[in-house]
């Protein structure tokens, strides 16, 4: 099967301060993606910019949830038409793919999504994905396209995740790009200020967090800027940006999907004993749970943490309302070992 990559472009990287598309950057992006496409790569392009393109058409725009929905409704067709025009110059057809979290939280729905995207690839069509901001409050408030790109990369088994930014990568105190991120957590503490651009939802800390998760799942991730003639090709070849080396991963397709889906689900905090049991491929028992951070229903994906650090994900056997935190005598199975993935 052909190599698969996900390329994510943030709002600030392809628009100007007024929210309109930066034509020069768009042309560079499309030319690079077209070149990689001709090499035989299966590509998903995740592009922000719909809200930025649409907000100029709303009077007295203040950025409320409903205004963002309205701006996305206006901006989505503008954005996709610009991409269609640009790719047509390279004789490439594109397809719009608007996604929500439920596409990843249910295995059946995810497989339907995967089959659809693979049909596009078979016909040499490049899918351009974006969050469906028009109908989904949750994505607007709590997520961004770094999140979506990581879900796609993990769920589809991508070899690389390329995250385009308005800056050239993760910068140190001297403003120099850190070419390889060996310890993402220390880098986040030392160098990154979680500031959001005026146009996008995500900050650099968010990009670092998702790139780090992708690397733990065996995907090489790179955060890069759009300077130079061929920025995406350079990022693909590892010549620019900040690279997160892919970790060893022997996870099968179902486990990769499970791990990616965890980004959109409930959350449990566990004690040291439960952490050790999970590492040894044992089930999660009620006795090891110290807190329910986010509620969940039976069959939903749950993130498992120890000392607020993600250690595993799994499919809940029971609902969180049936979990009795602090119960030390009932060894109730909350997540079975067969439905667990240690991160």
N, C-alpha and C positions, 0 to 999 in steps of 0.2 A: 504493500500500500504506500502511496505517496506520502512524503513528509508533510505534516500539518503544522501550521503556525498561526498564532493570533496576533494581530497588530491593533493596538489601541491608541487612538488619538484623542487628546483632551480638547476641550473647548478653546482654551487659551492658545493651543499650538496651531490651530487652523483658522482662528478669527482675529480680527483686530479689536481694539478697545471698544469700538462701537457695536460689536457683536456681528458685524458682517464678515463673510468669508475672506480670508487672506488668499487671494487668487494664486500668488506665487507659491505659497506653501502647499496649497491644494494640488497644483500642477506637479510639484516635486513628489508629493505623496503618491499620486496616481501613477506617475511614471515609474517610481520604484516598485510599487505593488504590481504593476503590469509586468515589469521585468522578472520579478520573482514568480509570478503566475506563469509566464512563458517557460520558466525553468521546470515547471511541473509540480510546484508546491500547491497543496490545498490550503487556501487562505480564508480566514474570517477577519474582516476589517470591522473593528468596533469603533464607531465614531460618535463623539459628542458634538454639540453645536446646534441642535434643533432649537433649544430654548433661546440660545443666544441670537440665532437668526430671526426668531419670531417676536422677540420682546420689543423690538423697535416699532412694531405695528400696533402695540397696545399703549393707549394714552395713560400717562401718569403711572407707569409700571413701577411697582414696589416690591415685587418678588414673592407675593403670597402664593400659597399652594395653588389656588384656582388660577391665578395669573400665570404661574409656571405651566399649568396644564394648557391654558389657552395659547401661550407662547409656543409650546411644543407642537400643538395642533397646527399652527401657522408655519412654524419653522421646519417641521419634518419634511413636507413636500418640497420646500425650497432646497434643503440640504441634499435630499436624495436626487433631485433633478440636476443639481450642480455636479454631483458625483457621476450620474449617468452620462452627462454631456462630456465630462473629462475622460471617462473610461472609453466612451464611444470612439474617441480619437485614436485609441489603441486597439480598436475592434474587439472590445470586451464588454459583455453584458453583465450588469449587476442586479442583485435582488435585495429588496428591503426586508429586514427581519426584525420585527419589534417584539421584544421579549419581556417576560415578567418572571418573578421568582417561582411561581408554580410550575413553570416549564422545567425546573430543576428539582423540585421537591417531591416529585412523583416519578418513579422509575419508568412507568408506561409512557407518560408524557415526554420524558426526556428521550426515550428511544424513538418516539415519533419525530421529535425535533431533529435528532441525529440522522434519521433516515431521510428527512426532507433536505437537510444541508448536504448530505452525501449525494443526493440526486442532482442538486445544483452543481456540485463539483464535477460529477460525471458529464455534465453538459457544458463544462468550462465556464460556468457562471460564478462570480464572486459575491457571496452574501455580505451585505453591510448591516451589522447589527447595532441596535440601540435599545435602551430601556424604553418601555411603553409608558412614558411619562403622562400621557393624556388620561389614562384610566387608573394608574396605580399610585396611590398616596405613599405607600411604603418605600418605593424606590426613590421618590423625590426626597423624602425626609431622611432616610437612613442609609441610602446606598449611592453608588455612582458607577460609572462605566469601568473603573478599575476592577471593581467587584465582578461585574458582568464578564469582563474579559478573562478574569481568573477562573470563573465558573466554566466558561467555554473551553479554555485551555486544558483544564483538568478533566472535564467531562469528555472531551474529544481526544484526549491523549496527545496533545500538542508537544512538539519537541522544544519549541521556543515561544515565549511570550514577550513581545516588544511593546513597551509602554512609552508612547511619545509624550513629551512634556514641553512646557514653555522655557525650561532651563535644560542644560546639557547633561544633567545627571544629578546624583547626590553630591553635594559640595561640602568640602571640609571648611575649617575656620578661615582658611586663606582664600576661599572661593574657588579652589581647584576641584575638578571632578575626581571622585574616588572611583578608580577604574574597576576594582573588584571588591564586593562587599562580603567579607569573611564572616562577620558577626552582625547580622541585621539589628538585633536588639540593642547592642552597644552603639551602633551607628545611629540608631534612632534617638537614643538618649543624648549622644554627644553632638550631633550635627544638625538634626532636623527640627525645624520649628513648624508646628502643625498649623500653618496659615493657609487659608483658602484664597484662590484667585477671585477676582471680581466676577469672572464669567463662569467658572466651573464650581462643582460641589466639593471635589476632592482636593486635599492638600498633599504635600510631598510625603508626609508620614503615612498617609493612606496608601500611596503608591508603593512605598517601601514595605509596608505590611503585607500587601497582596503579592508583591514580587517575591518576598521571603517565603510565603506559603507555597507559591508555585514551585520554587526551588526545592522545598521540602518534599514536594510530590513528584520530583524527578524532572521538572521542566526548567530549562535555562531561561531566566528572565533578565531583561535589560531595560533600564530606564534611560532614555536618550532625548536629545533635542533635535530640532529640524534645521540646524545650520548646515551649510555645505551643499554640494550638488546632489548627492545621493544619500541622504541621512538614513533612510530605512534599510537600504542595502548595506550600508556601513554598520548599522546596528545588528543586522542579521549576521554579518561576518565577524562580529565582536570587535570592531575597530573603534567604536565610539561608545559613550555613555558609561553607566555603572552596571556591571554585570554581576548577577547572582548565580553562582555555579550550581548546576542541577545536582541534587543529592541522589544517592542510590535509591531506586524505587523498583520493587518487584510486584507492585500492585496490579491486579488484573483490571479489566475495564469496569467491572461493577464496583470494585473498591475505589477506583478513581472517581467514578460518578458519585459515590457515597461521600467521599472526602470533599469534593467540590460542592455538593449540596449542603454540606454542613454550614456553609456561610450564611444560610438563610433560615436557620431553624432555632429550636429551643436550646437551652444551655444549662448544664449541671456542673456543680463544683464537687469534687471528690477528695477524700483524704489520701494519705501516703500509701496506705495498704491497698486501696482500690487502684491507685496508679500502678503499683507494682504488679497487681493481678492482671491489669489490662495489658501491660507490656509483655506479660507471660501468656497472652492470648486467652485469658479467662473472661467469663461474662461479668458484666457490671451488676453487682447486687445492691439492694436498697441500703444495706448496712454501711456501705462505703460512701454514701452520698451525704454531704454536709450542707448543701444548699441547692435550691432550684432558682437559678438566675433568670431564666426565661421559661415560661410555661410551654407545654407541648402536649399533643394528643397522641394516642396510640398510632403507630405506623409512621410518625413524622421523624425527620432527621434531627438529631440532637448533638450539639457540641459538648464535649467533656473536657473540663479544665481542672488543673491542680494548681493552687496558689495563683489563680487567674491566668494561667498559661495553658493554651490549647494542647492537649495530649492525644485526643482521639475523637472520632465521631461514630455515630451508630444510629440504627433505626430502633425507636422505642417500642418495647413489647407491651408497655402499659402507658396510660396517661399520667402526666405529672400530678394530677389531682389524687391519684391513687398511691402516690409515693409518700410514705411517712418518714420525713427527715428526722433523724435521731433514734429511729427504731433499731435496736441492737439485737433483737432476738429473731426477727423474721428475715431469712435470707431470700427475699423475693427477687427474682431476676427482672431487672429493669431493661437491660439491653443484652441480648444473647451474644455470645462470642462470635457466632457465625455472621452477625450483622454489625460487627465492629471493625473499624480501621484505625490503627494506631498511626498517628502523624509523626 
